Amino acid sequence: MNSRGNGVCHPERENRLTVSALITPAKTYDIRRNFMLAYLWIAIGGAIGSMARYFIGGVVSEHFAQSQSQAFPWGTLVVNISGSFVIGILGAVTDAGGRMTPQSRVFATQLLITGVCGGYTTFSSFSLQTLRLLQDREWLYAGGNVLLSVVLCMLAVWLGYLLGSIFNR
């Protein structure tokens, strides 16, 4: 097991400790304020990411609907690939060895990784977490993450679809 947080929702352990030492609020009011600001940044980022997913997915789907097969989910594929690419860049930039200050690393993680990328595509979070497992040579965990995510998510969406179909009767 590595010493990092999951890299998506929680910054690495070193970042959390460093930031808490630098910006530890003295009053309960300040603690609540910082807590609420974190959720505000994540919400703003999530809204931006969701709107970007809707726009880009729509543009790509519209393009392929006119020129090729409409059956393949081209918009979703492009969003997932581009989201994985962006979160890869952000994951490297916000790494503990990078040039960002601890405060800006936490802010970038909240707004851009958890917020924007999380709203844009959760596949990007899955991809970054699997990459970090591979980088840590956790082959079994990485393979298990891929296998379990695909199989269990397909099972969950199938079961959800069955349940939703019951409501349509």
N, C-alpha and C positions, 0 to 999 in steps of 0.2 A: 504494500500500500504506500502511496506517495504522501508527502506532507502538504500537498496543495489542497485548496478548496476545490469545488467542482469546476472552477474557472468561468462559470457562466453566471450563476446567481450569487455566488459568494467568491470574493477575491481570494487569492492565495493567503494562507495563514500569515505569512510574513507581512503582507499588505495590511491585513486587519489589525495585527498587533502594532505595526508601525503607525498606522493612521490613528488608532485609538490612543496611542501615546502622544501624538501630536495635536489631536483635536478633541481630547476628552473634555466634554463639557462639565462645568462645575455645578450646574444646577439641573434639577429634574426637568425644568422647562426646556433647557437646551437639549437634553437627551431626547425628549419627545419631538422637538423641532427638527433635529437631525434625522430622526427616524422617519418623520413625515416627509421631509425633503427627499429622502432616498426613494420613497414610494412615489412621490410626485415625479421625479426624474424618470423612473421606470415606466410610469403611466404615460408620460409625454412621449418617451421613446417608443413605447408599444403602439401608441396611436399613429406615430409617423411610420413605423414599420408595417402596420396593418394597411394603412392607406397606400404605401408603396407596393405591397404585395397585390392589392386589389388592382392598382393601376398597371403595373408591369405584367402581372398574370393575364389581365384583360387584353393588353396590347399584343402580347405574344400569341395568345389564343386566337385573337381576331386575325392576325397575320397568317397563322397556320390553317385557320378555318377556310380562308380564301384560296390557299395554295395547295394544301395537302390533306391528309387524313384528319378528321375531326375526333376520331376515337381516342387517340393518344393524348394524355394530359400535358401538352407542351408547355403551357403556362406554368403549371406546378413544377415541372422539371427545371425550367429556367430559374424560377424563384428559388428552388432548393439548391441548385448549383451556385447561383450568384450569392445567396445567403451564406452558404458554406465557405465560399471564397472570401467574402467580407469578414466573417467571424474569424477566419484564419489570420487575416491581416491584423484584426483587432486583438486577437489572442496573443500574437507575437509582440505587438506594440505595447500591450498592457502587462507583459511578463515582468517579473520582479527585476530582471537584469536590464530592462530597457531604460530609456531616458526620462520617462515620466516620473513626476513626483508621486509619493504615495497618495496624496489627496486627489490628484488628477487621474491616477490609475483607478481609484475607487469610483470616481465620478464617471469615467469612460466606461467602466464595467457596468455601472448602473444604467446609464443613459443609452449607450451604444450596444453593448453586448446583450444584457438582459432585456432592455427596452426595445430598441430598434430591431436588432436581430431576432429577439424572441417574438416580437410582433410580426416580423417579416416571414420567418420560418423557424419552427422548432427543430427542423432537420439540421439547421446550422449548429444548434447547441449539441445535439447528438453527435454530429461530426467532430466538433472540437473536443468533446469529452473522449470520444474513441481515439482521436489522434493523440491526446495526452496519455491515454493508457498505452498506446503503441510506443510513444516516446519513452515511457517509463519501463518498457519491455514487459508489460503486463499482458502478454499474448492471450492468455486464457480469458482474462477479463474483457479485453477488447473484442475477441471473437464472440464471447458470451453476450456482450452488449449488442453487437450487430445482430446475432441470431435471435436473441430474446426480443429485441426491439422490433424487428421485422415480424417475427412469428406472433408475438403477443399483441402487437398493435393491429395486425391484420385480423386476429381473432377478436380483439376488442371492437374494431370497427364493424365486423360481421355481426357480433352479438348486439351491438348498438343499433345496427340497421334492422335486425330482426325485431328488437324491442320497438323501434320507431315505426316499423311496419304494422305492429299491433295497433298503434294509435291511429293509423290510417284506415282501419277497417270500419 
